[in-house]
Amino acid sequence: MSASADPSFSSIRYLPTNEAYDRWAVVYDTDGNFLQALDTIELKTLFPEFLQSIKSPKSWRIMDLGCGTGRNTMLLLTIPDIEEVVALDSSKGMLEVARSRLQQADDDAGSPSTEQARATPKLHLEVFDMLASPSPPASAQNADAVISTLVIEHVPLSTFFSQVSQILKPGGVLLLTNMHAHMGGISQAGFVDAETGEKIRPTSYAHSVADVVAEAAKYGLIVEQTGAGAGIYERAVDEDMVEKLGPRSRKWVGVTCWFGGLFRKRANE
């Protein structure tokens, strides 16, 4: 296999999303997922804009909806203005990796001083399958803000925005990113199971930006203009990005693979 090729596989197997991610969890952060790498790069711009857009009084409660292995949960825990972080995911396997990752980060940091302990947000991790429950758990309601990255590929838009609308306070903010439909029309999320040689694929939807914006509006979530004057950011892979994103990104040069933006819940919703 060349350095630029995806791993070879014997067959493709489609599994329910929870089961697929339970199996993917072990290698999710190490299998060269370039879309996650692109998401991390784009969040360097979008995440600060997200924090600046939160208008409620500080000591915020923020939800990480579809937290996966805790990549963004760790980021949220570094923000002193946050009082509590609630991390939700439908995959028990992904949550176990997140719990281990966050515990390791805590151990590496050593014993906090009294001042540091006061500044560290409380953390709550919980299994939550938005496809199986019409309402979010009590722990996730009345939130000042929600972050949800690379999640809605696996969820019908009406289901996702119904849940977010119930989670957010009026005036609250959602940071949302996802695989772009240009990429989703060609491929979808998945990984090669090293034990079986199969390509494992969860349920996926190629949501267009227009459909996302329209469906969000039905639930009182309106695109927020950022400090850069943008509404929704869209990113194509170019040659200069391949070195940072990894060899699996090379075949996607010229394709718009990612989008992200902020949405605000109407104050009267």
N, C-alpha and C positions, 0 to 999 in steps of 0.2 A: 504493500500500500504506500503510495506517495505521501509526502508530508502534507500536501494540500487536499488529500482525499478524505471523505467521511469514512468511518469504520465500515467494513463490509459486513453483510448480514445474510443469513440463510433464508429468511422469510419475514413477513410482516404480520404482527399479531395486534389486533385492536382489543383494548381492555377498558373497563370503566375507569374514569379519570382517577378516582381514589386509589384503586388497585395499581394502576400504572405508576402513579407517583410514589406509592409505598415502595415499589420495586426500584424506582429511579433514585430515591432519596440517597442511597449509599454513594452514588457517583455523581449526583446532580451538580455539585460544585467543582468537579474535577474532570468532566468529560469533554471540555472544550466548547461549551455552549456559547457561541459567539453572540447570540441575541441577549443573553444575560450580561455579557461583557459590554455590549453597546448600551444596554439599559443603565448600567452602572455609570458609564461615561456621561450619558445624557442627564442623569440625576444630579450630577455636579452643578448643573445650571438650574434644573427644575426644582430640586429639593429646597434650596434657599428661597426661591420664589414662593413655594408652597408655605414655608414658615412665615414669610413676610405677609402673606395674604390672610393669615388667621387673625380675625378681628376680635374674638372673644377675650376676656381677661386672661392673663397668664396663669400658670398652673393648669395647663391643658390636659385633656384626656384624648389620646389619639389611638385609632385602631389601625393595625396592620392586617388588612383583609386579604387572606390568601398569602400568609407570611412565608410559606415554604420553609427553607432552611435558615431563616432568620437574618438574611442579608440586610434588609431594611430595618428590621427590629433593632439590630445592633446600632444602626445609624440613629434611630430615634432615641435610644437610650443615652446618647451623648449630648442631648439638648437639655439644658438646665431649665428651660421654660415649661417643660413637659412634666406633669405630676404623675401620670399613669399611662403606660403603654399596654394595650390589649392586643395580643397576636393570635389570630384565628387561622386555622387551615383545616380542610376536610381530610387531609392525609395524616394518619397517625405516624407514618414513617417519616414524613417531612418534619412534623412537629418534634419528634424524638431527636432528629439531627439538630434542629434549631435549639432545643433545650440543652443538648450537649455542647453545642457551639457557644451559646451564651454563658453557660456555666464555666467553660474553659476560659473565655474572655474575662470573666469575673475573677477566676483564680489567678490568671496572669497579671491582673491589675493589682493583686494583693489586697490587704486590709485597707479599706477606705478611712480617711480621717472623718471626724464628725461632720465637718463642713461638706465633704464630698458625699457622705451618706445622705445628707439632707438634699443635695442637688440631684441625686440619682433617682430617676423615675421608678415608681413601682411597676412591676412587670407581671402580667397574667397571660398564660398561654392556655388555649382551649381548642378542642376539636369542634369544628362547626362546618356542617355541610349545607350550604345555602340552597342546594337542589332538593334537599330532604326536609327542610323546615321553612315555612312561610315567613318566619320572623327571626331576627337575630337573637342571640342569648341576652339575658339581662345585663351581663357584664359588658356588652358591646354597645349598649344604647346610650343616648344623650352625649355623644362624642362631639368634640370641637372640630375634629378633622379626621379624615381617613386617607390612608395611602394604600394603593392596590396596584401592583406592578406585574405585568405579564400573566394576568389571571383571566381576563374576560374572554380569551381565546377558547376557554373551556366551559363557558356559561352562556345561556341565552341572555340577551341584553335586558329583557324585561325582568328576569329573575335578579340579575345583578343590581340594576338601578332601584328596584323595589327594596332590596335589602339595604343599600346605601342610604336611601331616603329615610328609612326607619332608624338607621344608626345615627345619622347626623342631626345635630341641633339646627334649627333655622339659622341661616347665615353661615353654617359650617362649610368647610372646604374639602373637596376630594382631589387628591393627586392620582391620576390614572395613566398608566402606560400599557401598551399591548403590541403584539405582532401586527404589522401593517397588512392590510388585505392584499397588497401586491405580492407580498411574500406568502401569505396564507393561501392564495390561489394556486401556488406552485407546490407548497410543502406545508408541514405542520409540525408541532412539537413531537418529540420522541427521542428514544435512545436505544442503543444496542445493548441487550442483556448479555454480559460476558459469559454467563453460565450456559445459556441456551443458544446463543448466536442469533436470536430473533431481534428484529426491530420492533420495539414496543411503542404503540401509539395510543394516547388517550383520546377521548372525544374532543373534537376541535371545530371551531366556527371561524370563518374568515370575515370578521366584522369590518365593514368599511368605516372610515372616519365619519362620513355623513350619517350613516345609520346610528353610530354611537352617539353623536351629538343630538340627533333627533329623538332617540329613545330616552336619553338622559333628560331632555326637556319635558317629556311626559311626566316625569317624576319630580319636577321642580328643580332640576340641576342644570344650571346654565353655564356655558363656557366662560371662564374668567380671563380677561386680558391680563397678561403678565407685565412685569416691569420692562421687558424687552419689546412690548407692544404686540406680542404674539398671542394667538388663541390656542391652536393646536400645533405643536411642532411635529414635523415629519422628517425622517432621516433615511437617506439612501446610503448604502455602503460604497465608498470609493477606494481607489488603490492605496491612498495614503493611510487608510484606516486598518488595512489588513494586518499589519505588524502588531498593532495593539489588540485587535479583536481575535487574532488567531487564525490558523490555516483554514479552518472550516468556513471562514467568511469569504474566502477568495471567489468561490463560484457565485456569490451574491453581489459582486461588484456591479453597480448600475441599477440595482433593485432597491426600491424603497421598502425597508424591512421593519421600521419602528415608528410608532407615533406616541405622543404623550401630551398631557395638558392638565389644566386645573378647571374644576367645576365648582360653582358655589350654589348651595341650596337656598332657594328663595326664602326670604325672612318670614313670609306669611304661609309657608308650607308646613 
